[in-house]
Structure formats: structure tokens, C-alpha cells
Amino acid sequence: MMPAADVTPGSTSNESPDLGLLFHRLNNQLGIILANAELLEAKLKDEVGRARATQIVSGVLEALATAREIRLKSR
């Protein structure tokens, strides 16, 4: 059975459904990581732990921006 075509906003007919679906899945996973890192950042009391959570948040935001850039260039 073939996966459904990507129906995320901004997808175009020039982008293959498989590639669009992969970007959608990647963004979903990065969103989950981001949410958990932000929760840790808010709840951690120690500076070292909070700083590490902040690094994760920054890294995920950069990864999301990179994925968006790759997707735009692949069109």
C-alpha cells in the first residue's frame, strides 16, 4: 500500500509525494523533540541541565530551519 500524498501546507505538485511525506514526518519528529526540550528547559532547576536543554532547543530550531531550506531548494 502506498503512503498518502503529503497534504502539508506549501507542498507543490513538483515535489514527489514520498519526499513531501518524509519532510512532514521529519518536521513532526523535530516538533516532538522541541516540545520535550522546552518542557525540560522550563522545569529543570539546575543551571547545567537547563543550559543543555537550551542547547537542544536551539539545535532543533536550526534543524527545522535547515529542513525548510532543503525542502524549498528541492522544489
BAFI-3210 file (N, C-alpha, C; in Angstrom, 3 decimals, decimal comma, padded with zeros to 6 digits):
// residues 75
n [1|2|3|4|5|6|7|8|9|10|11|12|13|14|15|16|17|18|19|20|21|22|23|24|25|26|27|28|29|30|31|32|33|34|35|36|37|38|39|40|41|42|43|44|45|46|47|48|49|50|51|52|53|54|55|56|57|58|59|60|61|62|63|64|65|66|67|68|69|70|71|72|73|74|75]
n.u [000,841|000,614|001,932|-000,056|-000,298|001,601|-000,005|000,626|000,665|001,862|003,056|003,936|003,010|005,311|006,978|007,822|005,441|006,464|008,808|007,717|006,198|008,218|009,488|007,369|007,100|009,636|009,518|007,438|008,642|010,804|009,357|008,236|010,534|011,383|009,254|009,502|012,094|011,726|009,944|011,607|013,536|012,037|011,334|013,592|015,765|018,476|021,326|023,122|021,707|019,538|020,865|021,789|019,344|018,503|020,396|019,580|017,052|017,818|019,315|017,344|015,636|017,343|017,644|015,020|014,817|016,791|015,732|013,478|014,723|016,036|013,806|012,599|014,582|014,497|012,334]
n.v [-001,180|002,191|005,157|007,970|010,997|013,927|016,390|018,710|022,203|024,328|022,420|021,322|020,378|019,758|018,545|015,342|012,978|011,138|012,401|014,733|013,603|012,551|014,923|015,970|014,013|014,271|016,933|016,605|014,853|016,426|018,489|017,198|016,595|019,209|020,213|018,579|019,269|021,970|021,719|020,433|022,445|024,429|023,201|022,228|022,718|023,021|024,800|023,689|021,554|022,975|024,614|022,704|021,757|024,078|024,218|022,025|022,876|025,064|023,705|022,059|023,988|025,069|022,783|022,469|024,801|024,251|021,956|023,110|024,836|022,979|021,694|023,797|024,255|021,875|021,927]
n.w [000,000|-000,876|000,671|001,703|-000,191|000,541|002,354|003,514|004,272|001,701|000,116|-003,155|-006,530|-007,869|-006,100|-005,077|-003,827|-001,958|-001,014|000,063|002,095|003,686|004,569|006,036|008,070|009,250|010,226|012,074|013,968|014,808|015,960|018,163|019,636|020,131|021,724|024,014|024,857|025,441|027,594|029,471|029,754|030,994|033,405|034,714|037,452|037,955|036,713|034,815|033,648|032,589|030,779|028,963|027,969|026,731|024,690|023,191|022,356|020,742|018,790|017,621|016,556|014,624|013,026|012,085|010,534|008,632|007,408|006,252|004,437|002,751|001,723|000,268|-001,660|-003,016|-004,601]
ca.u [000,000|001,402|001,544|-000,831|000,493|001,751|-001,009|001,037|000,611|003,062|003,582|003,589|002,953|006,671|007,634|007,263|004,679|007,326|009,679|006,860|005,843|009,414|009,633|006,286|007,467|010,794|009,041|006,680|009,576|011,531|008,401|008,127|011,788|011,356|008,310|010,078|013,236|011,194|009,421|012,766|014,131|011,190|011,179|014,858|016,192|019,923|021,800|023,752|020,624|018,770|021,717|021,761|018,018|018,511|021,172|018,737|016,040|018,491|019,659|016,126|015,180|018,232|017,312|013,762|015,119|017,539|014,775|012,650|015,576|016,212|012,533|012,425|015,548|014,195|011,142]
ca.v [000,000|003,418|006,186|009,088|012,152|014,974|017,446|019,813|023,486|024,716|021,404|021,593|019,190|019,477|017,759|013,996|012,690|010,475|013,405|015,577|012,828|012,485|016,229|016,062|013,162|014,884|018,085|016,101|014,340|017,569|019,196|016,434|016,832|020,604|020,345|017,947|020,070|023,180|021,322|020,239|023,756|025,162|022,515|021,933|023,712|023,257|025,594|022,830|020,865|023,966|025,032|021,617|021,786|025,250|023,822|021,134|023,732|025,795|022,742|021,635|025,124|025,113|021,636|022,796|025,795|023,561|021,106|024,016|025,286|021,846|021,475|024,854|024,064|020,637|022,144]
ca.w [000,000|-000,987|001,647|001,167|-000,608|001,549|002,259|004,371|003,581|000,995|-000,779|-004,544|-007,370|-008,315|-005,064|-005,078|-002,595|-000,983|-000,416|000,893|003,289|004,535|005,225|007,027|009,202|009,909|010,987|013,223|014,968|015,373|016,815|019,417|020,366|020,576|022,837|025,205|025,302|026,078|028,906|030,352|029,982|031,934|034,687|035,380|038,445|037,919|035,574|033,814|032,943|031,830|029,658|027,976|027,337|025,846|023,512|022,398|021,729|019,659|017,742|016,927|015,744|013,461|012,182|011,415|009,501|007,588|006,686|005,452|003,335|001,839|001,040|-000,716|-002,751|-003,734|-005,445]
c.u [000,886|000,965|000,784|000,101|000,528|000,719|-000,663|000,975|001,935|003,633|003,104|003,565|004,338|007,413|006,994|006,526|005,542|008,237|008,882|006,483|007,027|009,654|008,585|006,636|008,645|010,360|008,237|007,615|010,373|010,626|008,243|009,371|011,808|010,435|008,884|011,266|012,765|010,595|010,563|013,389|013,346|011,180|012,485|015,270|017,673|020,335|022,367|022,687|019,822|019,552|021,742|020,431|017,919|019,294|020,351|017,674|016,656|018,817|018,455|015,596|016,040|017,921|016,007|013,988|015,872|016,617|013,892|013,434|015,765|014,931|012,298|013,358|015,243|012,988|011,516]
c.v [001,242|004,410|007,305|010,223|013,179|016,062|018,607|021,103|023,792|023,638|021,690|020,304|018,829|018,580|016,380|013,747|012,029|011,467|014,332|014,880|012,721|013,804|016,400|015,248|013,740|016,063|017,652|015,626|015,466|018,382|018,517|016,656|018,247|020,781|019,752|018,739|021,348|022,877|021,126|021,572|024,528|024,529|022,268|023,076|024,032|023,927|024,728|022,120|021,811|024,441|023,963|021,573|022,952|024,946|022,915|021,944|024,477|024,879|022,297|022,768|025,266|023,975|021,876|023,797|025,154|022,675|021,951|024,502|024,193|021,625|022,538|024,674|022,821|020,793|022,435]
c.w [000,000|000,080|000,952|000,785|000,512|001,327|003,181|003,591|002,908|000,110|-002,191|-005,334|-007,898|-007,336|-005,046|-003,766|-001,523|-000,269|000,495|002,189|004,245|005,265|006,316|008,270|009,978|010,774|012,211|014,327|015,619|016,297|018,166|020,272|020,934|021,784|024,124|025,744|025,989|027,449|029,906|030,734|031,047|033,331|035,439|036,300|038,326|036,612|034,455|032,982|032,072|030,608|028,563|027,253|026,357|024,573|022,600|021,663|020,546|018,487|016,939|016,051|014,492|012,496|011,421|010,289|008,336|006,759|005,773|004,227|002,294|001,038|-000,042|-001,908|-003,579|-004,660|-006,853]
res [m|m|p|a|a|d|v|t|p|g|s|t|s|n|e|s|p|d|l|g|l|l|f|h|r|l|n|n|q|l|g|i|i|l|a|n|a|e|l|l|e|a|k|l|k|d|e|v|g|r|a|r|a|t|q|i|v|s|g|v|l|e|a|l|a|t|a|r|e|i|r|l|k|s|r]
***
